[in-house]
Amino acid sequence: MAQQEQLGLDWEEDFQRLTPSQFFRKNKQMLGFTGKIRSLTIVFHELITNSFDACEEAGILPDIDIELKRIDKEHYILRHKDNGPGIPEDYVMQVYCMMFAGSKFRNIQSRGQQGLGCSGCVLLSQMTTGKPARVISCYKEGNEIKGVKMKFQMDVENNRGILMEREDYPAESTGVCIELQFKDVSYSLAEQGAFEYIRRTMIGNPHARITFRDPSGHKYIFKRAADVVPVQPKEVLPHPKGVSADDLMTMAKNTDSRRYKSMMTSSMSRMSNKRVDEIAEVTGIDMNKRPKDMTFPEAEAIVHCFKKMKFMAPPTDGLIPIGSEQVEKGMKQILQPEFVATITRKPVTYAGGVSFIIEAGLAYGGNAGRVVNEQRKSEIMRFANRVPLTFDAGSCAITEALKSIDWKRYGLRDMDNTPLTLFVNIISTQVPYLSTGKQSVSPEPEIVHEIRQATMKLARKLQKHIRSKRAAKEKEKRSKIFEEYVPVIIEEAAKLGETGIPEYQEVLAKVTKRALAELLGETVEEEEEEEELDAIIMEELDEFGHTVEQGHSTLDNFMDNDDEEEEFEE
């Protein structure tokens, strides 16, 4: 005790238990709130993601209205409104004021990155302005739609909300509107800003509609490109190859099973009674013991055995990709490109037992790429489970895979200065993020390989488009030369032959019409055109300039010979 006093330690004062809210108030960077631009973008992400999830779970096509108003330099008011099912009054402050108030962890594909949702946004607002949050929630209770208007603050020390004002609100439809104030944040049109986050979100979520009013008062309407609510992903059991000893210990603590054997067969995919018996024989562990009695060395031994065994690939029915058609609709709606191609690869695994799907899209021309110094340059849009990854691009597997492709092989000599947008989305229940910020994907060999294969397939399609476009330009160039020089040649030849200039305009017009039709990709009535050309050709003139009758034409004998006819046509 004396030594403690000498050291100046007070166990009661110096070692207090922190609530989650207190912890994140001191470590807001762990919520992604680092930098003025990034902090505001993360707020947009959390609010939009929550609205999407709520709408889709209720089978509603998301319709979101966002307004960002500048009060002062780096001081903004953000209003975010959706058409979701709303939040019952008793749960409003739990959603917005409690850290870690969500459901238990599940092995399921989800947009969520930090798992802290809107409560982190409320915390940042309160930390930077001291202003309360204002929420209007309209929800169904039985057959009646109720509405409530609330003003509250977060009690950081107790990780809960403090209600300041409350009144009934006349509700006509369900949905939630939240108003928050922020300081020390910045709105920007840069690649990592809030506007770009919305733009990219619409490509990965073409079923949504977002209206955004920026601080200058400009109104952007991102229209819905698809009218189908995405299928909800299913929870999937973890595969033995993707389980760690700690995971197994967590299963043992939370299971309702009475034996090791039943716990493993019910908590993991591709695990049968026969497999459990093999593990028991190899490890010597009694599989009839209670799961709560499992020790860490036992868990390590079992997982070590998993790694040596062969299992069927994990099930993939729990993974729900966006779909090639939907990605294409999203890219066309936002980018209006001259060429677009998309692909959804088949499910594969990384780390031996974690399933994932790679989706890719490529848009060229139009509004594809980003404008930098009045020039369109290429851009990479990285996604994980439909969510844009706007930061930490340099260390990401997606960036690494795309940069490793030799784009010159596909007709792109200067990749950086090409109006090109590359879209890559990884779908998985366990996206291997590199850091707590969850903005970059670990370069697992299987993931890099899949991204390369998907993108190179799209690049080959782009190569064909570029070649056909160049060929069309060459045709147009030849056509112009033909129109310019043929009349000169005919006129000069007539002078040399001391004869009149023949009527060539109609024949030239027919030829030019055919060239123009080919350039525009239109079909030409071959037979009709050939008949017209033949009629013109057969209108042979004699030495006095009179028309020769068809039966007496010197061309008749020439056209009777099949071989010579083929030669004439050539």
C-alpha positions as CSV (number, residue, x, y, z in Angstrom):
1,M,0.0,0.0,0.0
2,A,2.8,2.3,0.9
3,Q,4.6,1.5,-2.4
4,Q,1.3,2.3,-4.2
5,E,1.1,5.7,-2.6
6,Q,4.8,6.4,-3.4
7,L,4.1,5.6,-7.1
8,G,1.1,8.0,-7.0
9,L,-1.4,5.2,-8.0
10,D,-5.0,5.2,-7.0
11,W,-6.7,2.0,-8.2
12,E,-10.2,3.5,-7.9
13,E,-9.4,6.7,-9.8
14,D,-6.7,5.6,-12.3
15,F,-8.2,2.3,-13.4
16,Q,-11.9,3.0,-14.0
17,R,-13.8,0.9,-16.5
18,L,-14.6,2.8,-19.6
19,T,-18.0,2.5,-21.4
20,P,-17.8,1.9,-25.2
21,S,-18.9,5.5,-25.7
22,Q,-16.1,6.8,-23.5
23,F,-13.6,4.6,-25.3
24,F,-14.5,5.8,-28.8
25,R,-14.7,9.4,-27.7
26,K,-11.0,9.1,-26.9
27,N,-10.3,7.0,-30.0
28,K,-12.6,8.4,-32.6
29,Q,-10.0,7.4,-35.3
30,M,-11.1,3.8,-34.8
31,L,-14.5,4.8,-36.1
32,G,-12.9,6.2,-39.2
33,F,-13.1,9.8,-38.1
34,T,-9.7,10.9,-39.2
35,G,-9.3,14.0,-41.3
36,K,-12.0,16.6,-42.2
37,I,-13.0,15.2,-45.6
38,R,-12.9,11.5,-44.4
39,S,-14.9,12.2,-41.3
40,L,-17.8,13.7,-43.3
41,T,-17.7,10.8,-45.8
42,I,-17.9,8.2,-43.0
43,V,-21.0,10.0,-41.6
44,F,-22.6,9.8,-45.1
45,H,-21.6,6.1,-45.3
46,E,-23.1,5.2,-41.9
47,L,-26.4,7.0,-42.5
48,I,-26.9,5.7,-46.1
49,T,-25.9,2.2,-45.1
50,N,-28.4,2.1,-42.3
51,S,-31.2,3.4,-44.5
52,F,-30.4,0.8,-47.2
53,D,-30.4,-2.1,-44.7
54,A,-33.7,-1.0,-43.1
55,C,-35.4,-0.5,-46.4
56,E,-34.3,-3.8,-47.9
57,E,-35.2,-5.8,-44.9
58,A,-38.7,-4.4,-45.2
59,G,-38.9,-5.0,-48.9
60,I,-38.9,-1.3,-49.8
61,L,-37.0,0.4,-52.6
62,P,-34.8,3.0,-50.9
63,D,-35.6,6.6,-51.5
64,I,-33.2,8.9,-49.6
65,D,-33.1,12.7,-49.3
66,I,-29.9,14.3,-48.0
67,E,-29.3,18.0,-47.4
68,L,-26.0,19.5,-46.3
69,K,-26.1,23.1,-45.3
70,R,-23.0,25.2,-44.5
71,I,-23.4,27.4,-41.3
72,D,-19.8,28.6,-41.2
73,K,-16.4,27.5,-42.4
74,E,-16.1,23.7,-41.6
75,H,-19.5,23.9,-39.7
76,Y,-22.4,22.1,-41.3
77,I,-26.0,20.9,-40.6
78,L,-26.8,17.5,-42.1
79,R,-30.4,16.3,-42.7
80,H,-30.9,12.7,-43.8
81,K,-34.3,11.3,-44.5
82,D,-35.4,7.9,-45.8
83,N,-38.6,6.0,-46.6
84,G,-37.8,2.9,-44.5
85,P,-40.0,1.2,-41.9
86,G,-39.1,3.7,-39.2
87,I,-37.9,3.1,-35.7
88,P,-40.4,2.5,-32.8
89,E,-40.1,5.3,-30.2
90,D,-38.8,3.0,-27.5
91,Y,-35.8,2.1,-29.7
92,V,-34.9,5.5,-31.2
93,M,-32.3,6.5,-28.5
94,Q,-30.9,2.9,-28.4
95,V,-30.2,3.1,-32.1
96,Y,-28.6,6.5,-32.0
97,C,-27.0,6.7,-28.5
98,M,-25.8,3.2,-27.6
99,M,-22.5,1.8,-28.8
100,F,-22.7,-1.9,-29.6
101,A,-26.5,-2.1,-29.3
102,G,-26.8,-4.2,-32.4
103,S,-27.6,-7.9,-32.8
104,K,-25.1,-10.6,-32.0
105,F,-22.4,-11.4,-34.5
106,R,-23.5,-13.6,-37.4
107,N,-21.6,-15.1,-40.3
108,I,-23.6,-13.3,-42.9
109,Q,-22.9,-11.0,-45.9
110,S,-23.5,-7.4,-44.7
111,R,-22.7,-3.8,-45.6
112,G,-21.8,-3.0,-42.1
113,Q,-18.1,-2.2,-41.6
114,Q,-17.6,-0.9,-38.0
115,G,-20.9,-2.2,-36.5
116,L,-21.4,1.1,-34.7
117,G,-23.8,2.7,-37.2
118,C,-25.4,6.0,-36.4
119,S,-24.4,6.2,-32.8
120,G,-20.8,7.0,-33.9
121,C,-22.2,9.9,-36.0
122,V,-24.2,11.2,-33.0
123,L,-21.0,11.0,-30.9
124,L,-18.9,12.9,-33.5
125,S,-21.6,15.6,-33.7
126,Q,-21.8,16.0,-30.0
127,M,-18.0,16.1,-29.6
128,T,-17.5,18.8,-32.3
129,T,-20.5,21.0,-31.6
130,G,-22.2,20.1,-28.3
131,K,-25.5,20.2,-30.2
132,P,-28.2,17.6,-29.6
133,A,-29.5,15.2,-32.3
134,R,-33.0,15.8,-33.7
135,V,-35.0,12.8,-35.0
136,I,-38.4,12.3,-36.6
137,S,-39.4,8.7,-36.7
138,C,-42.6,7.4,-38.4
139,Y,-43.4,3.8,-37.9
140,K,-46.2,1.3,-38.0
141,E,-47.8,0.0,-34.8
142,G,-50.4,-2.6,-35.8
143,N,-52.4,-1.0,-38.6
144,E,-51.7,2.5,-37.5
145,I,-48.8,4.8,-38.5
146,K,-47.4,6.7,-35.6
147,G,-44.9,9.6,-35.6
148,V,-42.6,11.0,-32.9
149,K,-40.3,14.0,-32.9
150,M,-37.4,13.8,-30.4
151,K,-34.4,15.9,-29.4
152,F,-31.7,14.1,-27.3
153,Q,-28.0,13.9,-26.4
154,M,-25.7,11.0,-25.7
155,D,-24.8,10.3,-22.1
156,V,-21.2,9.2,-22.9
157,E,-20.4,8.0,-19.3
158,N,-23.4,5.7,-19.2
159,N,-23.6,4.8,-22.9
160,R,-27.2,5.8,-23.2
161,G,-29.4,8.7,-24.5
162,I,-30.8,11.7,-22.5
163,L,-34.2,12.8,-23.8
164,M,-34.5,16.6,-24.0
165,E,-37.7,17.2,-25.9
166,R,-40.5,14.9,-27.3
167,E,-43.7,15.5,-29.2
168,D,-46.1,13.6,-31.4
169,Y,-45.6,14.0,-35.1
170,P,-48.4,13.7,-37.8
171,A,-47.2,10.8,-39.9
172,E,-48.5,9.9,-43.4
173,S,-45.8,7.4,-44.3
174,T,-43.0,5.5,-42.6
175,G,-39.4,6.7,-42.5
176,V,-36.8,8.4,-40.4
177,C,-35.3,11.9,-40.6
178,I,-32.2,12.8,-38.5
179,E,-30.6,16.2,-38.2
180,L,-27.0,16.5,-36.9
181,Q,-24.5,19.4,-36.8
182,F,-20.8,18.9,-37.3
183,K,-17.7,21.1,-37.0
184,D,-14.1,20.5,-38.2
185,V,-15.3,18.5,-41.2
186,S,-15.1,19.5,-44.9
187,Y,-17.3,18.9,-47.9
188,S,-15.4,18.3,-51.1
189,L,-15.9,17.1,-54.7
190,A,-12.6,15.2,-54.5
191,E,-12.4,11.5,-55.1
192,Q,-12.6,10.8,-51.3
193,G,-15.4,13.3,-50.6
194,A,-19.1,12.8,-49.7
195,F,-20.4,13.6,-53.2
196,E,-18.2,11.0,-54.8
197,Y,-19.3,8.5,-52.2
198,I,-22.9,9.0,-53.2
199,R,-22.0,8.7,-56.9
200,R,-20.2,5.4,-56.4
201,T,-22.9,4.1,-54.1
202,M,-25.5,4.5,-56.8
203,I,-23.5,2.2,-59.2
204,G,-23.3,-0.5,-56.5
205,N,-26.9,0.0,-55.5
206,P,-28.9,0.8,-58.7
207,H,-32.2,0.0,-56.9
208,A,-31.9,3.1,-54.8
209,R,-32.8,6.8,-55.4
210,I,-30.9,9.6,-53.7
211,T,-31.6,13.3,-53.8
212,F,-28.7,15.4,-52.6
213,R,-28.6,19.2,-51.9
214,D,-25.0,20.4,-51.5
215,P,-23.8,23.4,-49.5
216,S,-24.0,25.6,-52.6
217,G,-27.7,24.8,-53.0
218,H,-27.2,22.7,-56.1
219,K,-29.6,19.7,-56.2
220,Y,-28.5,16.4,-57.6
221,I,-31.0,13.6,-58.3
222,F,-29.5,10.2,-58.7
223,K,-32.3,8.2,-60.3
224,R,-33.2,4.6,-59.7
225,A,-31.8,2.3,-62.5
226,A,-33.5,-0.9,-61.3
227,D,-36.8,-1.7,-59.7
228,V,-35.9,-4.9,-57.9
229,V,-35.2,-5.0,-54.1
230,P,-32.1,-7.2,-53.6
231,V,-32.6,-10.6,-52.1
232,Q,-31.7,-10.7,-48.5
233,P,-28.5,-12.8,-47.8
234,K,-28.7,-15.8,-45.6
235,E,-26.6,-16.7,-42.6
236,V,-24.0,-19.4,-43.4
237,L,-22.2,-21.6,-41.0
238,P,-18.4,-21.2,-40.9
239,H,-16.3,-23.7,-42.8
240,P,-13.8,-25.8,-40.8
241,K,-10.9,-24.4,-42.9
242,G,-11.8,-20.9,-41.9
243,V,-12.1,-21.5,-38.2
244,S,-9.5,-20.5,-35.6
245,A,-9.0,-21.9,-32.1
246,D,-10.5,-18.8,-30.6
247,D,-13.6,-19.2,-32.9
248,L,-14.0,-22.7,-31.7
249,M,-13.8,-21.6,-28.0
250,T,-16.5,-18.9,-28.7
251,M,-18.7,-21.5,-30.3
252,A,-18.3,-23.8,-27.2
253,K,-19.3,-21.0,-24.9
254,N,-22.4,-19.9,-26.8
255,T,-23.7,-23.2,-28.0
256,D,-26.8,-25.0,-26.8
257,S,-25.4,-28.4,-27.7
258,R,-24.5,-30.8,-24.9
259,R,-21.5,-32.5,-26.6
260,Y,-18.5,-31.6,-28.6
261,K,-19.8,-33.8,-31.4
262,S,-23.2,-32.2,-31.8
263,M,-21.7,-28.7,-31.4
264,M,-19.3,-29.1,-34.3
265,T,-21.9,-30.7,-36.6
266,S,-24.5,-28.0,-35.9
267,S,-22.1,-25.0,-35.8
268,M,-20.0,-25.6,-38.9
269,S,-20.7,-26.4,-42.5
270,R,-19.5,-29.6,-44.2
271,M,-19.0,-31.3,-40.8
272,S,-20.5,-34.8,-40.4
273,N,-20.5,-37.3,-37.6
274,K,-18.0,-39.4,-39.6
275,R,-15.6,-36.4,-39.7
276,V,-16.0,-35.8,-36.0
277,D,-15.1,-39.4,-35.3
278,E,-12.0,-39.1,-37.5
279,I,-11.0,-36.0,-35.5
280,A,-11.5,-37.9,-32.2
281,E,-9.3,-40.7,-33.5
282,V,-6.5,-38.4,-34.5
283,T,-6.6,-36.0,-31.5
284,G,-7.7,-38.5,-28.8
285,I,-10.2,-35.9,-27.5
286,D,-13.4,-37.2,-26.0
287,M,-16.2,-35.8,-28.3
288,N,-18.9,-36.6,-25.7
289,K,-17.6,-33.9,-23.3
290,R,-19.6,-30.8,-22.6
291,P,-18.6,-27.8,-24.8
292,K,-18.3,-25.5,-21.8
293,D,-15.4,-27.7,-20.6
294,M,-13.4,-27.2,-23.8
295,T,-9.8,-26.0,-23.2
296,F,-7.8,-23.9,-25.5
297,P,-5.2,-26.7,-26.1
298,E,-8.1,-28.9,-27.2
299,A,-9.4,-26.2,-29.5
300,E,-5.9,-25.8,-31.0
301,A,-5.6,-29.5,-31.6
302,I,-8.9,-29.7,-33.3
303,V,-8.2,-26.8,-35.6
304,H,-4.8,-28.2,-36.4
305,C,-6.6,-31.4,-37.5
306,F,-9.0,-29.4,-39.6
307,K,-6.1,-28.0,-41.6
308,K,-4.9,-31.5,-42.5
309,M,-8.3,-32.8,-43.6
310,K,-10.0,-32.4,-46.9
311,F,-13.5,-30.9,-46.9
312,M,-16.1,-30.0,-49.5
313,A,-16.0,-26.4,-50.6
314,P,-18.2,-24.2,-48.4
315,P,-21.8,-23.5,-49.5
316,T,-22.3,-20.3,-51.4
317,D,-26.1,-19.8,-51.3
318,G,-25.6,-17.2,-48.6
319,L,-23.7,-14.9,-51.0
320,I,-25.9,-12.5,-52.9
321,P,-24.0,-10.6,-55.6
322,I,-25.4,-7.4,-57.3
323,G,-25.6,-9.2,-60.6
324,S,-24.0,-8.3,-64.0
325,E,-27.3,-6.8,-65.4
326,Q,-27.8,-4.6,-62.3
327,V,-24.2,-3.4,-62.3
328,E,-24.5,-2.5,-66.0
329,K,-27.7,-0.6,-65.4
330,G,-26.0,1.3,-62.6
331,M,-23.0,2.2,-64.7
332,K,-25.1,3.3,-67.6
333,Q,-27.3,5.5,-65.4
334,I,-24.4,7.3,-63.7
335,L,-21.7,7.3,-66.4
336,Q,-23.6,7.3,-69.7
337,P,-20.6,5.5,-71.4
338,E,-20.2,4.7,-75.0
339,F,-19.2,1.1,-74.0
340,V,-19.9,-0.9,-70.9
341,A,-19.2,-4.6,-70.0
342,T,-19.8,-6.4,-66.7
343,I,-19.2,-9.9,-65.3
344,T,-20.0,-11.9,-62.1
345,R,-17.6,-14.7,-61.5
346,K,-18.4,-18.0,-59.9
347,P,-17.9,-18.4,-56.1
348,V,-14.5,-19.5,-55.0
349,T,-12.7,-19.6,-51.7
350,Y,-9.6,-18.0,-50.0
351,A,-7.8,-19.1,-46.9
352,G,-9.0,-22.6,-47.6
353,G,-12.6,-22.2,-46.6
354,V,-14.0,-18.6,-46.9
355,S,-16.2,-18.2,-50.0
356,F,-16.2,-15.0,-52.0
357,I,-17.5,-13.7,-55.4
358,I,-15.9,-11.1,-57.6
359,E,-18.0,-8.8,-59.7
360,A,-16.4,-6.5,-62.2
361,G,-17.5,-3.8,-64.6
362,L,-15.8,-1.6,-67.2
363,A,-17.1,1.6,-68.7
364,Y,-15.4,3.5,-71.5
365,G,-16.1,7.0,-72.9
366,G,-19.0,9.2,-72.1
367,N,-18.8,10.4,-68.5
368,A,-16.6,7.4,-67.5
369,G,-13.4,8.3,-65.5
370,R,-12.9,11.5,-63.5
371,V,-12.2,15.0,-64.7
372,V,-8.8,16.2,-63.5
373,N,-7.6,19.6,-64.7
374,E,-10.2,19.6,-67.5
375,Q,-9.0,16.1,-68.7
376,R,-10.7,12.8,-68.2
377,K,-8.6,10.2,-66.5
378,S,-9.2,6.6,-65.5
379,E,-10.6,5.7,-62.1
380,I,-11.0,2.6,-60.0
381,M,-14.2,2.0,-58.0
382,R,-13.6,-0.5,-55.2
383,F,-16.5,-2.1,-53.4
384,A,-17.0,-4.7,-50.6
385,N,-20.5,-6.0,-50.2
386,R,-21.9,-3.1,-52.3
387,V,-20.1,-0.5,-50.1
388,P,-17.6,1.9,-51.8
389,L,-14.1,1.8,-50.4
390,T,-12.9,5.4,-50.9
391,F,-9.8,5.4,-48.8
392,D,-6.5,3.5,-48.5
393,A,-6.5,2.5,-52.2
394,G,-2.8,2.0,-52.5
395,S,-2.5,-1.1,-50.3
396,C,-5.8,-2.7,-51.5
397,A,-5.9,-6.1,-53.4
398,I,-8.3,-4.5,-55.9
399,T,-5.8,-1.8,-56.8
400,E,-2.9,-4.2,-56.9
401,A,-4.7,-6.6,-59.2
402,L,-5.8,-3.9,-61.7
403,K,-2.4,-2.2,-61.8
404,S,-0.8,-5.5,-62.6
405,I,-2.6,-5.9,-65.9
406,D,-0.8,-4.9,-69.1
407,W,-3.4,-2.6,-70.5
408,K,-1.3,-1.9,-73.6
409,R,-2.3,-5.4,-74.8
410,Y,-5.9,-4.3,-74.9
411,G,-5.3,-1.1,-77.0
412,L,-4.9,1.4,-74.1
413,R,-1.5,3.0,-74.5
414,D,-1.9,5.6,-71.8
415,M,-4.1,4.0,-69.1
416,D,-4.0,7.0,-66.7
417,N,-5.3,9.4,-69.3
418,T,-8.1,7.2,-70.7
419,P,-11.8,7.9,-70.0
420,L,-12.2,4.6,-68.2
421,T,-14.0,3.5,-65.0
422,L,-13.1,0.1,-63.5
423,F,-15.6,-1.3,-61.0
424,V,-14.7,-4.3,-58.7
425,N,-17.0,-5.6,-55.9
426,I,-16.0,-8.4,-53.6
427,I,-18.9,-10.3,-52.0
428,S,-18.2,-12.4,-48.8
429,T,-19.3,-13.1,-45.3
430,Q,-15.7,-12.4,-44.2
431,V,-14.1,-9.7,-46.3
432,P,-10.4,-9.8,-45.4
433,Y,-9.8,-6.1,-44.6
434,L,-6.3,-4.9,-43.9
435,S,-7.0,-2.7,-40.9
436,T,-9.7,-1.5,-38.5
437,G,-10.6,1.3,-41.0
438,K,-11.9,-1.4,-43.3
439,Q,-11.2,0.6,-46.4
440,S,-8.8,-1.8,-48.2
441,V,-8.8,-5.6,-48.9
442,S,-6.0,-7.9,-48.1
443,P,-4.1,-9.1,-51.2
444,E,-5.0,-12.8,-50.8
445,P,-3.6,-14.7,-53.9
446,E,-7.0,-16.1,-54.7
447,I,-8.7,-12.7,-54.6
448,V,-6.1,-11.0,-56.7
449,H,-6.3,-13.9,-59.3
450,E,-10.1,-13.6,-59.5
451,I,-10.0,-9.9,-60.0
452,R,-7.4,-10.2,-62.7
453,Q,-9.3,-12.9,-64.6
454,A,-12.6,-11.0,-64.4
455,T,-11.1,-7.7,-65.5
456,M,-9.0,-9.1,-68.4
457,K,-12.1,-10.8,-69.8
458,L,-13.8,-7.4,-69.9
459,A,-10.7,-5.8,-71.3
460,R,-10.8,-8.1,-74.3
461,K,-14.3,-6.9,-75.0
462,L,-13.2,-3.3,-74.8
463,Q,-10.3,-4.1,-77.2
464,K,-12.8,-5.3,-79.8
465,H,-14.9,-2.1,-79.3
466,I,-11.8,0.1,-79.8
467,R,-10.7,-1.8,-82.9
468,S,-14.2,-1.5,-84.5
469,K,-14.2,2.2,-83.6
470,R,-10.9,2.7,-85.3
471,A,-12.0,0.8,-88.3
472,A,-15.1,2.9,-88.5
473,K,-13.0,6.1,-88.5
474,E,-10.8,4.6,-91.3
475,K,-14.0,3.9,-93.3
476,E,-15.2,7.4,-92.8
477,K,-11.8,8.8,-93.8
478,R,-11.8,6.7,-97.0
479,S,-15.4,7.7,-97.8
480,K,-14.5,11.4,-97.5
481,I,-11.5,10.9,-99.8
482,F,-13.7,9.0,-102.3
483,E,-16.3,11.9,-102.4
484,E,-13.5,14.5,-102.7
485,Y,-11.3,13.0,-105.5
486,V,-13.6,10.8,-107.6
487,P,-15.4,13.8,-109.2
488,V,-12.1,15.4,-110.0
489,I,-10.8,12.2,-111.6
490,I,-14.0,11.8,-113.7
491,E,-13.9,15.4,-114.9
492,E,-10.2,15.3,-115.8
493,A,-10.7,12.0,-117.6
494,A,-13.6,13.5,-119.6
495,K,-11.4,16.4,-120.6
496,L,-8.6,14.0,-121.7
497,G,-11.1,11.9,-123.7
498,E,-12.6,15.0,-125.2
499,T,-16.1,13.9,-124.2
500,G,-18.9,15.0,-121.9
501,I,-18.8,14.5,-118.2
502,P,-21.1,11.5,-117.5
503,E,-23.8,11.6,-114.8
504,Y,-22.0,10.0,-111.9
505,Q,-23.7,11.7,-108.9
506,E,-26.3,9.0,-108.4
507,V,-23.8,6.2,-108.4
508,L,-21.5,8.1,-106.0
509,A,-24.5,8.9,-103.7
510,K,-25.3,5.2,-103.6
511,V,-21.8,4.2,-102.7
512,T,-21.5,7.0,-100.1
513,K,-24.9,6.0,-98.6
514,R,-23.6,2.4,-98.1
515,A,-20.4,3.7,-96.4
516,L,-22.3,5.9,-94.1
517,A,-24.8,3.1,-93.2
518,E,-21.8,0.8,-92.3
519,L,-20.3,3.6,-90.2
520,L,-23.5,4.1,-88.3
521,G,-24.0,0.3,-87.9
522,E,-27.2,0.3,-89.9
523,T,-28.3,-2.5,-92.3
524,V,-28.5,-1.9,-96.0
525,E,-31.1,-3.5,-98.3
526,E,-28.5,-5.4,-100.3
527,E,-30.8,-6.7,-103.1
528,E,-32.7,-3.5,-103.6
529,E,-29.4,-1.5,-103.8
530,E,-27.8,-3.9,-106.2
531,E,-30.8,-3.8,-108.5
532,E,-30.7,0.0,-108.5
533,L,-26.9,0.0,-109.2
534,D,-27.3,-2.6,-112.0
535,A,-30.0,-0.5,-113.6
536,I,-27.7,2.5,-113.6
537,I,-24.8,0.5,-114.9
538,M,-26.9,-1.1,-117.7
539,E,-27.9,2.3,-118.9
540,E,-25.0,2.1,-121.4
541,L,-24.4,5.0,-123.8
542,D,-23.3,4.7,-127.4
543,E,-20.7,6.8,-129.0
544,F,-23.2,9.5,-129.7
545,G,-24.4,9.7,-126.1
546,H,-27.7,7.8,-126.7
547,T,-28.9,5.1,-124.4
548,V,-28.3,1.6,-125.7
549,E,-31.3,-0.8,-125.5
550,Q,-30.9,-3.6,-123.0
551,G,-31.2,-6.3,-125.6
552,H,-28.4,-4.8,-127.7
553,S,-25.9,-4.0,-124.9
554,T,-22.3,-5.1,-125.3
555,L,-22.5,-6.0,-121.6
556,D,-24.9,-8.9,-122.3
557,N,-22.3,-11.4,-123.5
558,F,-20.0,-10.3,-120.7
559,M,-22.5,-11.0,-118.0
560,D,-23.3,-14.5,-119.4
561,N,-20.0,-15.8,-118.3
562,D,-20.1,-16.8,-114.6
563,D,-16.4,-16.7,-114.1
564,E,-16.1,-13.3,-115.7
565,E,-19.1,-12.1,-113.7
566,E,-17.3,-12.9,-110.4
567,E,-14.2,-11.1,-111.7
568,F,-16.3,-8.1,-112.6
569,E,-17.9,-8.0,-109.2
570,E,-14.5,-8.1,-107.6
